[in-house]
Structures are given as C-alpha cells and as structure tokens.
Amino acid sequence: MKILVIGSGGREHALVWKIAQSPYIEKIYCAPGNGGIGDLADCVDIDVTDFKALTGFAFKKSIDLTVVGPELPLTLGIADAFKQRGLAVFGPSKEAAVLEGSKAFTKNFLSKYNIPTSDYQTFDNSEEAVQYIHDNQPPYVLKADGLAAGKGVLICQNRSEAFQGIEDIMEAKKFGDAGNRLVIEEYMEGEEASILAITDGERFVTLPAAQDHKAVFEGDKGPNTGGMGAYAPAPVVDDALLHRIEEEIIRPTIEGMKTENRLYQGVLYAGLMITKAGPKIVEYNCRFGDPEIQAIIPLLKTDLVDLMMEVAEGRLKTKMPKITPRSCICVVMASGGYPGSYQKGKQIYGLDDVNQDVMVFHAATKKENDQIITSGGRVLGVTATGKTFLQARERAYRAVGKIAFDGAYYRKDIGHRALKR
C-alpha cells in the first residue's frame, strides 16, 4: 500500500512511525512533513489546505489511503474533496467535523442528545457576554467558538479576568475569526482525561485513556497551550468508568451524528472532566489528540493501517485493539516564550544520544544543511514506554536531559496526577 499522511506535527510523526511498522506498506508520503518525518516518509511540499494539489498528488501516485492529521483541513472539508475523486481517506467529513469546528454547535448537540456536559450560554456580542459575567459568580470558562489551535479556552477566576478575556476574544480578536462567537461555560471541578474512539459511523473501538497537560507552567499554571505532555493509560479512567464513558458519551454522540445526517467516520476525541457526578464532555476534537496520540500509539499492538482502512471503507470489524500492558509518557520540549512569541531556527543537539527505547517525535523542526533546527513552538515530543509509569517517566526525562537547543523549555511535572496515585 501507498499511504499519504497530511500534516507536519508530532501527531503526524507518531502516525507515520506506526504506519511504517505495518507489513502492508510499500511507500509513505507526508505533506508537508517535518525534519523527523523525512527519515520515514517522502515529504511533499504541499500545504494542508491546498485540496486541489493534495488530491491531485494522491491520484497521480495511486495513494491507497490518505490519513488527515490536523483539524483545519478537516473542518474545511478535505475528506469530502478526497471522496469526490474516489480516493480513500481517514477523517470525518466537513459536516461531521463541526463537532470541533464550532463549540456552539457542540453544546447545542450535547443538550439535544442528553450527553453530560457543563451548563453554558452562547454570545454573538461582547455586551451580552459582559452582562452575563455581571449576573453570575466566578469562576468562568470562556471559549472561542471556532478553531484556535488548542489555545482558545480561558479559565477566569474572577470578573476582571473574564472581562479581559471577553475583550481579548471578541474585540481584540486574539484568536481571529474563532472569536466571532463566544461560549461561556460553568466551571467543572474534577480531573481531565482524553478518550479517542475510532469509528466508521456506527461501530467504534476505544484506545487507552490519556491525560494531557494544557497549561504551559508546572502545577497546571499559566496560559493554555496545544499540550505540554501526556501519558497513557491514565489511571483516573478504570475499566468500569471507560464502559460508562462509552455508553453515556461516545455511543450517543456517534448515533446522534448519524441522526443529524452527519455520519462521523474517523477518530472522535472526547476531552472529558471526571467530576463527582461522573464523566462530562469538555470538548470534542475531530482528529487524533496531540500530544495524546504520541503517548498512546507506542502501546498499540493492533495494526493501525487495518483499523483506518476499515473505517475509510465503512466496515469496522476489528474488536477492541490489542494494547501492550505498559505505560507511556510524552514530554514536550518547546521554544522559550511559547505559547507567546518565540524564536525559530535554533539548532537541536543530542538527538543521536537518545537511547533506542525512546521515540523522539518531531513537532516543529526542519532539516537545513544536514542539521535539525526548530521551526515552531512545540518542537519535540520525547516519548518513552516502561513496565511501570515510573520507569517510563524516568526514561523520558533522562532522554530530555540529553537534548538541547537555545531557549528549550519543558515542564518537569508531566504525569504529576499519576504520581500522586
């Protein structure tokens, strides 16, 4: 088989790494790829939103399956564009990807199908949002309605923070057009977890629960990022809770989307808060979580290509995937200043000094003159497995200590909730 992976981050490197292990694979392409992906696939310089060029390339190269990594092309309809040319693609349609593309749609959908989530209000103008803050007690959760690269959620502990957040999102357009509409939610107490379900629109299988670390600073402080690290399996989700999540959240979501004529095929990412009242939806994503998938995919024994082809052809028959009974942790090394302003073009040292039992997934790198340099905010996902969580964590941080670039920053407390357990 010939596979095309679309994207350029750590998620796509992890997917390419796993796909390359399949006995079916003859050739892997990645558009546009990065400095690490180039060791496993041919990188093709095509933008993820250039559907004409991407479908043309896939047609010309007789690609058997295209795997879409990032959310933006999915919400713009890339899966539809491929299917229109008779090309197999793994990823939901534009109509289905609205679950991530619009938080307002999602909250209304959850309410309609009685799927547990927080109370909320949606606002199209800042004056009404400000009045809501005046009328309700903190803390508040503010969400830009559209896509904001995982950074469009603000947790405000008091009214002044909320007023500033409304100004930033709706007036200053800190997240661009994503802030044309605002969702204000009830603050939920609990522990977060991520469940990824692979579905053909009717049947589904779930992958091991993961836990992300969104805040930039240790102790979960500071602004949200795209994710500073993750680990799996997350002990907050035991077998009984996973069954409850599947029956109360995943299954009714997939069935509800079918009822809405928005057949959901691909991976459904459920971002959850595990509250005293049970699991509740924080958000949906229409693609593999990043960095969660980097901590999940090394545990997957089942051939990922099998799963994705079954979904693309609408015939998911695989039972629950086979998972190795180990732990995995991913520590993100970021550019200093991220998620604010940061510098690029810093040479990365020590990549060859990492032990073979550690996977270094490149997220924002490029190769220049045989050197790997930084090209974005989240640069590397240093990932390790172990018989125990402590062993995996120690291996990952030992590897992080061998890698260096000017201004490198990483959280030293990834997995702190699992440590407490």
Secondary structure by P-SEA (a helix, b strand, c coil): cbbbbccccaaaaaaaaaaaacccccbbbbcccccccccccccccccccaaaaaaaaaaaacccbbbbcccccccccaaaaaaaacccccccccccccccccaaaaaaaaaaaccccccccccccaaaaaaaaaaccccbbbbcccccccccbbbbccaaaaaaaaaaccccccccccccbbbbbcccbbbbbbbbbbccccccccccbbbbbcccccccccccccccccccccccccaaaaaaaaaacaaaaaaaaaaaccccccbbbbbcccccccbbbccccccccccccccccccccccaaaaaaaaaaccccccccccccbbbbbbbbbcccccccccccccccccccccccccccccbbbbcccbbbbcccccccbbbbcccaaaaaaaaaaaaaaccccbbbbbcccccccccc
